[in-house]
């Protein structure tokens, strides 16, 4: 028996593992949404010849107070 090991092992039921993972993801997403740390921004896409707006790029930025957070940082906040 390996040092520090105490107990038994058994196979993990994949359905249970998937359900637990889904619950964890839902909890993390709900935390980010309830803290209102995501903010959508829209950047115009312009025709270079005319300057006419021909579309928009949608961005989602994460904020803590007035600080913009990178996507990796936002994911860590959800943990």
Secondary structure, DSSP 8 states (H G I E B T S, - for coil): --TT--S------HHHHHHHHHHHHHHHHHHHHHTT-EEEEEEEEE-TTT--EEEEEEEEEEEETTEEE-HHHHHHHT-
